[in-house]
């Protein structure tokens, strides 16, 4: 029952493994976002959308970044 307290859970081996796994996932996600942020301005919105249309995938992160680009242009 003491492991329901976050502080104590993170002191256990399972809690430390959980924190490492979360850090790994967050680092990967941050790297993908940063790569997409660098790609979008250098490639241009139209070229980016054409490339995505060919692959027929538009990820949620792409939608968010494109909406940010569209809103900042207003």
N, CA, C and O atoms as a Maestro MAE file, in Angstrom:
{
 s_m_m2io_version
 :::
 2.0.0
}

f_m_ct {
 s_m_title
 :::
 protein
 m_atom[296] {
  # First column is atom index #
  i_m_mmod_type
  r_m_x_coord
  r_m_y_coord
  r_m_z_coord
  i_m_residue_number
  s_m_chain_name
  s_m_pdb_residue_name
  s_m_pdb_atom_name
  i_m_atomic_number
  :::
  1 25 0.825 -1.196 0.000 1 A "UNK " " N  " 7
  2 3 0.000 0.000 0.000 1 A "UNK " " CA " 6
  3 2 0.872 1.264 0.000 1 A "UNK " " C  " 6
  4 15 0.435 2.315 -0.469 1 A "UNK " " O  " 8
  5 25 2.086 1.167 0.517 2 A "UNK " " N  " 7
  6 3 2.960 2.334 0.522 2 A "UNK " " CA " 6
  7 2 3.431 2.720 -0.883 2 A "UNK " " C  " 6
  8 15 3.855 3.853 -1.112 2 A "UNK " " O  " 8
  9 25 3.355 1.774 -1.816 3 A "UNK " " N  " 7
  10 3 3.799 2.066 -3.174 3 A "UNK " " CA " 6
  11 2 2.815 2.935 -3.947 3 A "UNK " " C  " 6
  12 15 3.117 3.359 -5.062 3 A "UNK " " O  " 8
  13 25 1.657 3.206 -3.384 4 A "UNK " " N  " 7
  14 3 0.718 4.124 -4.022 4 A "UNK " " CA " 6
  15 2 1.187 5.566 -3.893 4 A "UNK " " C  " 6
  16 15 0.691 6.442 -4.601 4 A "UNK " " O  " 8
  17 25 2.118 5.818 -3.016 5 A "UNK " " N  " 7
  18 3 2.698 7.151 -2.878 5 A "UNK " " CA " 6
  19 2 3.826 7.262 -3.900 5 A "UNK " " C  " 6
  20 15 4.782 6.488 -3.864 5 A "UNK " " O  " 8
  21 25 3.710 8.229 -4.811 6 A "UNK " " N  " 7
  22 3 4.658 8.340 -5.922 6 A "UNK " " CA " 6
  23 2 6.107 8.397 -5.459 6 A "UNK " " C  " 6
  24 15 6.968 7.719 -6.021 6 A "UNK " " O  " 8
  25 25 6.375 9.191 -4.453 7 A "UNK " " N  " 7
  26 3 7.746 9.350 -3.972 7 A "UNK " " CA " 6
  27 2 8.354 7.997 -3.594 7 A "UNK " " C  " 6
  28 15 9.492 7.703 -3.961 7 A "UNK " " O  " 8
  29 25 7.616 7.193 -2.877 8 A "UNK " " N  " 7
  30 3 8.123 5.881 -2.455 8 A "UNK " " CA " 6
  31 2 8.222 4.916 -3.634 8 A "UNK " " C  " 6
  32 15 9.158 4.120 -3.714 8 A "UNK " " O  " 8
  33 25 7.257 4.986 -4.546 9 A "UNK " " N  " 7
  34 3 7.289 4.100 -5.718 9 A "UNK " " CA " 6
  35 2 8.527 4.357 -6.561 9 A "UNK " " C  " 6
  36 15 9.156 3.412 -7.038 9 A "UNK " " O  " 8
  37 25 8.887 5.620 -6.751 10 A "UNK " " N  " 7
  38 3 10.039 5.955 -7.584 10 A "UNK " " CA " 6
  39 2 11.362 5.549 -6.943 10 A "UNK " " C  " 6
  40 15 12.392 5.550 -7.617 10 A "UNK " " O  " 8
  41 25 11.360 5.210 -5.684 11 A "UNK " " N  " 7
  42 3 12.564 4.712 -5.016 11 A "UNK " " CA " 6
  43 2 12.762 3.209 -5.228 11 A "UNK " " C  " 6
  44 15 13.844 2.682 -4.971 11 A "UNK " " O  " 8
  45 25 11.734 2.533 -5.688 12 A "UNK " " N  " 7
  46 3 11.831 1.089 -5.914 12 A "UNK " " CA " 6
  47 2 12.433 0.808 -7.299 12 A "UNK " " C  " 6
  48 15 12.434 1.686 -8.162 12 A "UNK " " O  " 8
  49 25 12.942 -0.405 -7.512 13 A "UNK " " N  " 7
  50 3 13.464 -0.752 -8.849 13 A "UNK " " CA " 6
  51 2 12.405 -0.622 -9.951 13 A "UNK " " C  " 6
  52 15 12.711 -0.170 -11.054 13 A "UNK " " O  " 8
  53 25 11.168 -1.015 -9.656 14 A "UNK " " N  " 7
  54 3 10.105 -0.868 -10.645 14 A "UNK " " CA " 6
  55 2 9.841 0.600 -10.966 14 A "UNK " " C  " 6
  56 15 9.634 0.966 -12.123 14 A "UNK " " O  " 8
  57 25 9.850 1.420 -9.946 15 A "UNK " " N  " 7
  58 3 9.631 2.849 -10.159 15 A "UNK " " CA " 6
  59 2 10.753 3.481 -10.965 15 A "UNK " " C  " 6
  60 15 10.498 4.334 -11.815 15 A "UNK " " O  " 8
  61 25 11.978 3.080 -10.713 16 A "UNK " " N  " 7
  62 3 13.114 3.610 -11.474 16 A "UNK " " CA " 6
  63 2 13.060 3.140 -12.922 16 A "UNK " " C  " 6
  64 15 13.368 3.903 -13.838 16 A "UNK " " O  " 8
  65 25 12.673 1.902 -13.126 17 A "UNK " " N  " 7
  66 3 12.533 1.377 -14.493 17 A "UNK " " CA " 6
  67 2 11.426 2.128 -15.232 17 A "UNK " " C  " 6
  68 15 11.560 2.431 -16.418 17 A "UNK " " O  " 8
  69 25 10.334 2.425 -14.530 18 A "UNK " " N  " 7
  70 3 9.230 3.185 -15.114 18 A "UNK " " CA " 6
  71 2 9.688 4.585 -15.517 18 A "UNK " " C  " 6
  72 15 9.355 5.057 -16.604 18 A "UNK " " O  " 8
  73 25 10.442 5.244 -14.654 19 A "UNK " " N  " 7
  74 3 10.938 6.593 -14.978 19 A "UNK " " CA " 6
  75 2 11.873 6.563 -16.177 19 A "UNK " " C  " 6
  76 15 11.815 7.454 -17.024 19 A "UNK " " O  " 8
  77 25 12.735 5.552 -16.265 20 A "UNK " " N  " 7
  78 3 13.634 5.432 -17.430 20 A "UNK " " CA " 6
  79 2 12.830 5.226 -18.706 20 A "UNK " " C  " 6
  80 15 13.137 5.819 -19.740 20 A "UNK " " O  " 8
  81 25 11.804 4.387 -18.633 21 A "UNK " " N  " 7
  82 3 10.965 4.130 -19.808 21 A "UNK " " CA " 6
  83 2 10.225 5.396 -20.232 21 A "UNK " " C  " 6
  84 15 10.131 5.690 -21.423 21 A "UNK " " O  " 8
  85 25 9.706 6.138 -19.274 22 A "UNK " " N  " 7
  86 3 9.021 7.397 -19.587 22 A "UNK " " CA " 6
  87 2 9.980 8.399 -20.205 22 A "UNK " " C  " 6
  88 15 9.628 9.085 -21.165 22 A "UNK " " O  " 8
  89 25 11.183 8.488 -19.667 23 A "UNK " " N  " 7
  90 3 12.186 9.406 -20.205 23 A "UNK " " CA " 6
  91 2 12.538 9.032 -21.643 23 A "UNK " " C  " 6
  92 15 12.681 9.905 -22.500 23 A "UNK " " O  " 8
  93 25 12.678 7.733 -21.902 24 A "UNK " " N  " 7
  94 3 12.987 7.262 -23.252 24 A "UNK " " CA " 6
  95 2 11.887 7.657 -24.237 24 A "UNK " " C  " 6
  96 15 12.175 8.149 -25.329 24 A "UNK " " O  " 8
  97 25 10.645 7.444 -23.856 25 A "UNK " " N  " 7
  98 3 9.521 7.782 -24.728 25 A "UNK " " CA " 6
  99 2 9.446 9.288 -24.954 25 A "UNK " " C  " 6
  100 15 9.223 9.733 -26.080 25 A "UNK " " O  " 8
  101 25 9.625 10.066 -23.910 26 A "UNK " " N  " 7
  102 3 9.570 11.523 -24.042 26 A "UNK " " CA " 6
  103 2 10.719 12.047 -24.895 26 A "UNK " " C  " 6
  104 15 10.518 12.943 -25.716 26 A "UNK " " O  " 8
  105 25 11.898 11.512 -24.716 27 A "UNK " " N  " 7
  106 3 13.045 11.932 -25.536 27 A "UNK " " CA " 6
  107 2 12.817 11.616 -27.004 27 A "UNK " " C  " 6
  108 15 13.129 12.433 -27.871 27 A "UNK " " O  " 8
  109 25 12.278 10.440 -27.291 28 A "UNK " " N  " 7
  110 3 11.990 10.066 -28.672 28 A "UNK " " CA " 6
  111 2 10.949 10.999 -29.280 28 A "UNK " " C  " 6
  112 15 11.109 11.470 -30.406 28 A "UNK " " O  " 8
  113 25 9.885 11.261 -28.531 29 A "UNK " " N  " 7
  114 3 8.831 12.148 -29.013 29 A "UNK " " CA " 6
  115 2 9.374 13.556 -29.261 29 A "UNK " " C  " 6
  116 15 9.060 14.170 -30.281 29 A "UNK " " O  " 8
  117 25 10.177 14.062 -28.343 30 A "UNK " " N  " 7
  118 3 10.773 15.388 -28.522 30 A "UNK " " CA " 6
  119 2 11.658 15.435 -29.754 30 A "UNK " " C  " 6
  120 15 11.662 16.434 -30.474 30 A "UNK " " O  " 8
  121 25 12.407 14.372 -30.006 31 A "UNK " " N  " 7
  122 3 13.275 14.326 -31.187 31 A "UNK " " CA " 6
  123 2 12.454 14.340 -32.471 31 A "UNK " " C  " 6
  124 15 12.830 15.011 -33.433 31 A "UNK " " O  " 8
  125 25 11.343 13.615 -32.502 32 A "UNK " " N  " 7
  126 3 10.480 13.602 -33.685 32 A "UNK " " CA " 6
  127 2 9.890 14.990 -33.917 32 A "UNK " " C  " 6
  128 15 9.862 15.466 -35.052 32 A "UNK " " O  " 8
  129 25 9.425 15.637 -32.868 33 A "UNK " " N  " 7
  130 3 8.840 16.974 -32.992 33 A "UNK " " CA " 6
  131 2 9.878 17.968 -33.494 33 A "UNK " " C  " 6
  132 15 9.592 18.762 -34.391 33 A "UNK " " O  " 8
  133 25 11.074 17.935 -32.929 34 A "UNK " " N  " 7
  134 3 12.122 18.858 -33.360 34 A "UNK " " CA " 6
  135 2 12.499 18.626 -34.819 34 A "UNK " " C  " 6
  136 15 12.732 19.585 -35.556 34 A "UNK " " O  " 8
  137 25 12.562 17.375 -35.241 35 A "UNK " " N  " 7
  138 3 12.887 17.065 -36.634 35 A "UNK " " CA " 6
  139 2 11.802 17.593 -37.580 35 A "UNK " " C  " 6
  140 15 12.105 18.156 -38.632 35 A "UNK " " O  " 8
  141 25 10.559 17.406 -37.199 36 A "UNK " " N  " 7
  142 3 9.460 17.908 -38.035 36 A "UNK " " CA " 6
  143 2 9.464 19.430 -38.063 36 A "UNK " " C  " 6
  144 15 9.183 20.024 -39.105 36 A "UNK " " O  " 8
  145 25 9.775 20.073 -36.944 37 A "UNK " " N  " 7
  146 3 9.847 21.542 -36.916 37 A "UNK " " CA " 6
  147 2 10.946 22.057 -37.831 37 A "UNK " " C  " 6
  148 15 10.775 23.092 -38.476 37 A "UNK " " O  " 8
  149 25 12.072 21.355 -37.899 38 A "UNK " " N  " 7
  150 3 13.164 21.767 -38.783 38 A "UNK " " CA " 6
  151 2 12.821 21.510 -40.241 38 A "UNK " " C  " 6
  152 15 13.178 22.301 -41.114 38 A "UNK " " O  " 8
  153 25 12.133 20.416 -40.506 39 A "UNK " " N  " 7
  154 3 11.819 20.033 -41.873 39 A "UNK " " CA " 6
  155 2 10.782 20.954 -42.503 39 A "UNK " " C  " 6
  156 15 10.916 21.334 -43.666 39 A "UNK " " O  " 8
  157 25 9.766 21.311 -41.758 40 A "UNK " " N  " 7
  158 3 8.648 22.071 -42.309 40 A "UNK " " CA " 6
  159 2 9.064 23.413 -42.911 40 A "UNK " " C  " 6
  160 15 8.717 23.676 -44.062 40 A "UNK " " O  " 8
  161 25 9.787 24.272 -42.195 41 A "UNK " " N  " 7
  162 3 10.149 25.564 -42.805 41 A "UNK " " CA " 6
  163 2 11.110 25.427 -43.990 41 A "UNK " " C  " 6
  164 15 10.991 26.167 -44.967 41 A "UNK " " O  " 8
  165 25 12.049 24.500 -43.914 42 A "UNK " " N  " 7
  166 3 13.022 24.360 -44.992 42 A "UNK " " CA " 6
  167 2 12.388 23.743 -46.232 42 A "UNK " " C  " 6
  168 15 12.810 24.030 -47.352 42 A "UNK " " O  " 8
  169 25 11.382 22.902 -46.042 43 A "UNK " " N  " 7
  170 3 10.739 22.232 -47.161 43 A "UNK " " CA " 6
  171 2 9.600 23.068 -47.731 43 A "UNK " " C  " 6
  172 15 9.283 22.950 -48.915 43 A "UNK " " O  " 8
  173 25 8.996 23.891 -46.926 44 A "UNK " " N  " 7
  174 3 7.838 24.661 -47.366 44 A "UNK " " CA " 6
  175 2 6.567 23.872 -47.142 44 A "UNK " " C  " 6
  176 15 6.555 22.644 -47.232 44 A "UNK " " O  " 8
  177 25 5.498 24.592 -46.848 45 A "UNK " " N  " 7
  178 3 4.236 23.947 -46.504 45 A "UNK " " CA " 6
  179 2 3.677 23.174 -47.700 45 A "UNK " " C  " 6
  180 15 3.233 22.036 -47.546 45 A "UNK " " O  " 8
  181 25 3.696 23.781 -48.885 46 A "UNK " " N  " 7
  182 3 3.124 23.117 -50.058 46 A "UNK " " CA " 6
  183 2 3.877 21.835 -50.402 46 A "UNK " " C  " 6
  184 15 3.262 20.800 -50.656 46 A "UNK " " O  " 8
  185 25 5.207 21.905 -50.410 47 A "UNK " " N  " 7
  186 3 6.003 20.711 -50.703 47 A "UNK " " CA " 6
  187 2 5.808 19.644 -49.638 47 A "UNK " " C  " 6
  188 15 5.741 18.452 -49.938 47 A "UNK " " O  " 8
  189 25 5.718 20.087 -48.397 48 A "UNK " " N  " 7
  190 3 5.504 19.153 -47.287 48 A "UNK " " CA " 6
  191 2 4.172 18.417 -47.457 48 A "UNK " " C  " 6
  192 15 4.101 17.200 -47.284 48 A "UNK " " O  " 8
  193 25 3.119 19.165 -47.795 49 A "UNK " " N  " 7
  194 3 1.805 18.556 -47.979 49 A "UNK " " CA " 6
  195 2 1.783 17.616 -49.185 49 A "UNK " " C  " 6
  196 15 1.130 16.573 -49.146 49 A "UNK " " O  " 8
  197 25 2.490 17.978 -50.250 50 A "UNK " " N  " 7
  198 3 2.557 17.098 -51.417 50 A "UNK " " CA " 6
  199 2 3.266 15.785 -51.076 50 A "UNK " " C  " 6
  200 15 2.832 14.711 -51.494 50 A "UNK " " O  " 8
  201 25 4.351 15.881 -50.321 51 A "UNK " " N  " 7
  202 3 5.069 14.673 -49.912 51 A "UNK " " CA " 6
  203 2 4.190 13.801 -49.024 51 A "UNK " " C  " 6
  204 15 4.197 12.576 -49.149 51 A "UNK " " O  " 8
  205 25 3.437 14.428 -48.132 52 A "UNK " " N  " 7
  206 3 2.543 13.670 -47.247 52 A "UNK " " CA " 6
  207 2 1.389 13.059 -48.039 52 A "UNK " " C  " 6
  208 15 0.931 11.963 -47.714 52 A "UNK " " O  " 8
  209 25 0.918 13.750 -49.069 53 A "UNK " " N  " 7
  210 3 -0.173 13.213 -49.896 53 A "UNK " " CA " 6
  211 2 0.290 11.964 -50.633 53 A "UNK " " C  " 6
  212 15 -0.486 11.026 -50.812 53 A "UNK " " O  " 8
  213 25 1.540 11.944 -51.060 54 A "UNK " " N  " 7
  214 3 2.071 10.762 -51.751 54 A "UNK " " CA " 6
  215 2 2.153 9.570 -50.807 54 A "UNK " " C  " 6
  216 15 1.850 8.442 -51.197 54 A "UNK " " O  " 8
  217 25 2.562 9.817 -49.568 55 A "UNK " " N  " 7
  218 3 2.667 8.714 -48.614 55 A "UNK " " CA " 6
  219 2 1.323 8.395 -47.961 55 A "UNK " " C  " 6
  220 15 1.184 7.390 -47.264 55 A "UNK " " O  " 8
  221 25 0.334 9.264 -48.194 56 A "UNK " " N  " 7
  222 3 -1.029 9.082 -47.681 56 A "UNK " " CA " 6
  223 2 -1.087 8.996 -46.166 56 A "UNK " " C  " 6
  224 15 -1.978 8.356 -45.609 56 A "UNK " " O  " 8
  225 25 -0.135 9.642 -45.500 57 A "UNK " " N  " 7
  226 3 -0.178 9.698 -44.038 57 A "UNK " " CA " 6
  227 2 0.000 11.132 -43.585 57 A "UNK " " C  " 6
  228 15 0.909 11.823 -44.044 57 A "UNK " " O  " 8
  229 25 -0.838 11.572 -42.714 58 A "UNK " " N  " 7
  230 3 -0.702 12.877 -42.097 58 A "UNK " " CA " 6
  231 2 -0.875 12.654 -40.599 58 A "UNK " " C  " 6
  232 15 -1.990 12.499 -40.101 58 A "UNK " " O  " 8
  233 25 0.236 12.642 -39.904 59 A "UNK " " N  " 7
  234 3 0.222 12.360 -38.477 59 A "UNK " " CA " 6
  235 2 -0.383 13.534 -37.711 59 A "UNK " " C  " 6
  236 15 -0.459 14.656 -38.211 59 A "UNK " " O  " 8
  237 25 -0.802 13.245 -36.504 60 A "UNK " " N  " 7
  238 3 -1.381 14.286 -35.660 60 A "UNK " " CA " 6
  239 2 -0.380 15.409 -35.415 60 A "UNK " " C  " 6
  240 15 -0.758 16.580 -35.372 60 A "UNK " " O  " 8
  241 25 0.889 15.060 -35.254 61 A "UNK " " N  " 7
  242 3 1.910 16.090 -35.037 61 A "UNK " " CA " 6
  243 2 2.038 16.977 -36.268 61 A "UNK " " C  " 6
  244 15 2.278 18.178 -36.137 61 A "UNK " " O  " 8
  245 25 1.883 16.411 -37.457 62 A "UNK " " N  " 7
  246 3 1.911 17.210 -38.681 62 A "UNK " " CA " 6
  247 2 0.748 18.192 -38.707 62 A "UNK " " C  " 6
  248 15 0.923 19.355 -39.069 62 A "UNK " " O  " 8
  249 25 -0.424 17.733 -38.330 63 A "UNK " " N  " 7
  250 3 -1.599 18.596 -38.300 63 A "UNK " " CA " 6
  251 2 -1.372 19.754 -37.328 63 A "UNK " " C  " 6
  252 15 -1.681 20.902 -37.645 63 A "UNK " " O  " 8
  253 25 -0.836 19.455 -36.153 64 A "UNK " " N  " 7
  254 3 -0.584 20.507 -35.166 64 A "UNK " " CA " 6
  255 2 0.447 21.516 -35.667 64 A "UNK " " C  " 6
  256 15 0.255 22.723 -35.524 64 A "UNK " " O  " 8
  257 25 1.530 21.030 -36.250 65 A "UNK " " N  " 7
  258 3 2.559 21.939 -36.746 65 A "UNK " " CA " 6
  259 2 2.053 22.767 -37.919 65 A "UNK " " C  " 6
  260 15 2.362 23.954 -38.014 65 A "UNK " " O  " 8
  261 25 1.292 22.167 -38.799 66 A "UNK " " N  " 7
  262 3 0.731 22.913 -39.926 66 A "UNK " " CA " 6
  263 2 -0.270 23.962 -39.451 66 A "UNK " " C  " 6
  264 15 -0.323 25.060 -40.007 66 A "UNK " " O  " 8
  265 25 -1.054 23.642 -38.444 67 A "UNK " " N  " 7
  266 3 -2.002 24.635 -37.929 67 A "UNK " " CA " 6
  267 2 -1.266 25.779 -37.255 67 A "UNK " " C  " 6
  268 15 -1.710 26.926 -37.316 67 A "UNK " " O  " 8
  269 25 -0.148 25.480 -36.615 68 A "UNK " " N  " 7
  270 3 0.642 26.534 -35.985 68 A "UNK " " CA " 6
  271 2 1.241 27.447 -37.048 68 A "UNK " " C  " 6
  272 15 1.262 28.667 -36.884 68 A "UNK " " O  " 8
  273 25 1.728 26.854 -38.140 69 A "UNK " " N  " 7
  274 3 2.303 27.644 -39.235 69 A "UNK " " CA " 6
  275 2 1.214 28.500 -39.862 69 A "UNK " " C  " 6
  276 15 1.432 29.671 -40.175 69 A "UNK " " O  " 8
  277 25 0.037 27.902 -40.042 70 A "UNK " " N  " 7
  278 3 -1.082 28.651 -40.632 70 A "UNK " " CA " 6
  279 2 -1.552 29.782 -39.755 70 A "UNK " " C  " 6
  280 15 -1.880 30.858 -40.254 70 A "UNK " " O  " 8
  281 25 -1.590 29.560 -38.463 71 A "UNK " " N  " 7
  282 3 -2.043 30.603 -37.540 71 A "UNK " " CA " 6
  283 2 -1.007 31.710 -37.382 71 A "UNK " " C  " 6
  284 15 -1.365 32.871 -37.186 71 A "UNK " " O  " 8
  285 25 0.261 31.362 -37.463 72 A "UNK " " N  " 7
  286 3 1.279 32.401 -37.299 72 A "UNK " " CA " 6
  287 2 1.360 33.279 -38.527 72 A "UNK " " C  " 6
  288 15 1.857 34.403 -38.450 72 A "UNK " " O  " 8
  289 25 0.880 32.788 -39.669 73 A "UNK " " N  " 7
  290 3 0.897 33.575 -40.887 73 A "UNK " " CA " 6
  291 2 -0.257 34.572 -40.957 73 A "UNK " " C  " 6
  292 15 -0.278 35.433 -41.836 73 A "UNK " " O  " 8
  293 25 -1.214 34.462 -40.038 74 A "UNK " " N  " 7
  294 3 -2.385 35.347 -40.046 74 A "UNK " " CA " 6
  295 2 -2.055 36.672 -39.407 74 A "UNK " " C  " 6
  296 15 -2.916 37.548 -39.322 74 A "UNK " " O  " 8
  :::
 }
 m_bond[295] {
  # First column is bond index #
  i_m_from
  i_m_to
  i_m_order
  :::
  1 1 2 1
  2 2 3 1
  3 3 4 2
  4 3 5 1
  5 5 6 1
  6 6 7 1
  7 7 8 2
  8 7 9 1
  9 9 10 1
  10 10 11 1
  11 11 12 2
  12 11 13 1
  13 13 14 1
  14 14 15 1
  15 15 16 2
  16 15 17 1
  17 17 18 1
  18 18 19 1
  19 19 20 2
  20 19 21 1
  21 21 22 1
  22 22 23 1
  23 23 24 2
  24 23 25 1
  25 25 26 1
  26 26 27 1
  27 27 28 2
  28 27 29 1
  29 29 30 1
  30 30 31 1
  31 31 32 2
  32 31 33 1
  33 33 34 1
  34 34 35 1
  35 35 36 2
  36 35 37 1
  37 37 38 1
  38 38 39 1
  39 39 40 2
  40 39 41 1
  41 41 42 1
  42 42 43 1
  43 43 44 2
  44 43 45 1
  45 45 46 1
  46 46 47 1
  47 47 48 2
  48 47 49 1
  49 49 50 1
  50 50 51 1
  51 51 52 2
  52 51 53 1
  53 53 54 1
  54 54 55 1
  55 55 56 2
  56 55 57 1
  57 57 58 1
  58 58 59 1
  59 59 60 2
  60 59 61 1
  61 61 62 1
  62 62 63 1
  63 63 64 2
  64 63 65 1
  65 65 66 1
  66 66 67 1
  67 67 68 2
  68 67 69 1
  69 69 70 1
  70 70 71 1
  71 71 72 2
  72 71 73 1
  73 73 74 1
  74 74 75 1
  75 75 76 2
  76 75 77 1
  77 77 78 1
  78 78 79 1
  79 79 80 2
  80 79 81 1
  81 81 82 1
  82 82 83 1
  83 83 84 2
  84 83 85 1
  85 85 86 1
  86 86 87 1
  87 87 88 2
  88 87 89 1
  89 89 90 1
  90 90 91 1
  91 91 92 2
  92 91 93 1
  93 93 94 1
  94 94 95 1
  95 95 96 2
  96 95 97 1
  97 97 98 1
  98 98 99 1
  99 99 100 2
  100 99 101 1
  101 101 102 1
  102 102 103 1
  103 103 104 2
  104 103 105 1
  105 105 106 1
  106 106 107 1
  107 107 108 2
  108 107 109 1
  109 109 110 1
  110 110 111 1
  111 111 112 2
  112 111 113 1
  113 113 114 1
  114 114 115 1
  115 115 116 2
  116 115 117 1
  117 117 118 1
  118 118 119 1
  119 119 120 2
  120 119 121 1
  121 121 122 1
  122 122 123 1
  123 123 124 2
  124 123 125 1
  125 125 126 1
  126 126 127 1
  127 127 128 2
  128 127 129 1
  129 129 130 1
  130 130 131 1
  131 131 132 2
  132 131 133 1
  133 133 134 1
  134 134 135 1
  135 135 136 2
  136 135 137 1
  137 137 138 1
  138 138 139 1
  139 139 140 2
  140 139 141 1
  141 141 142 1
  142 142 143 1
  143 143 144 2
  144 143 145 1
  145 145 146 1
  146 146 147 1
  147 147 148 2
  148 147 149 1
  149 149 150 1
  150 150 151 1
  151 151 152 2
  152 151 153 1
  153 153 154 1
  154 154 155 1
  155 155 156 2
  156 155 157 1
  157 157 158 1
  158 158 159 1
  159 159 160 2
  160 159 161 1
  161 161 162 1
  162 162 163 1
  163 163 164 2
  164 163 165 1
  165 165 166 1
  166 166 167 1
  167 167 168 2
  168 167 169 1
  169 169 170 1
  170 170 171 1
  171 171 172 2
  172 171 173 1
  173 173 174 1
  174 174 175 1
  175 175 176 2
  176 175 177 1
  177 177 178 1
  178 178 179 1
  179 179 180 2
  180 179 181 1
  181 181 182 1
  182 182 183 1
  183 183 184 2
  184 183 185 1
  185 185 186 1
  186 186 187 1
  187 187 188 2
  188 187 189 1
  189 189 190 1
  190 190 191 1
  191 191 192 2
  192 191 193 1
  193 193 194 1
  194 194 195 1
  195 195 196 2
  196 195 197 1
  197 197 198 1
  198 198 199 1
  199 199 200 2
  200 199 201 1
  201 201 202 1
  202 202 203 1
  203 203 204 2
  204 203 205 1
  205 205 206 1
  206 206 207 1
  207 207 208 2
  208 207 209 1
  209 209 210 1
  210 210 211 1
  211 211 212 2
  212 211 213 1
  213 213 214 1
  214 214 215 1
  215 215 216 2
  216 215 217 1
  217 217 218 1
  218 218 219 1
  219 219 220 2
  220 219 221 1
  221 221 222 1
  222 222 223 1
  223 223 224 2
  224 223 225 1
  225 225 226 1
  226 226 227 1
  227 227 228 2
  228 227 229 1
  229 229 230 1
  230 230 231 1
  231 231 232 2
  232 231 233 1
  233 233 234 1
  234 234 235 1
  235 235 236 2
  236 235 237 1
  237 237 238 1
  238 238 239 1
  239 239 240 2
  240 239 241 1
  241 241 242 1
  242 242 243 1
  243 243 244 2
  244 243 245 1
  245 245 246 1
  246 246 247 1
  247 247 248 2
  248 247 249 1
  249 249 250 1
  250 250 251 1
  251 251 252 2
  252 251 253 1
  253 253 254 1
  254 254 255 1
  255 255 256 2
  256 255 257 1
  257 257 258 1
  258 258 259 1
  259 259 260 2
  260 259 261 1
  261 261 262 1
  262 262 263 1
  263 263 264 2
  264 263 265 1
  265 265 266 1
  266 266 267 1
  267 267 268 2
  268 267 269 1
  269 269 270 1
  270 270 271 1
  271 271 272 2
  272 271 273 1
  273 273 274 1
  274 274 275 1
  275 275 276 2
  276 275 277 1
  277 277 278 1
  278 278 279 1
  279 279 280 2
  280 279 281 1
  281 281 282 1
  282 282 283 1
  283 283 284 2
  284 283 285 1
  285 285 286 1
  286 286 287 1
  287 287 288 2
  288 287 289 1
  289 289 290 1
  290 290 291 1
  291 291 292 2
  292 291 293 1
  293 293 294 1
  294 294 295 1
  295 295 296 2
  :::
 }
}
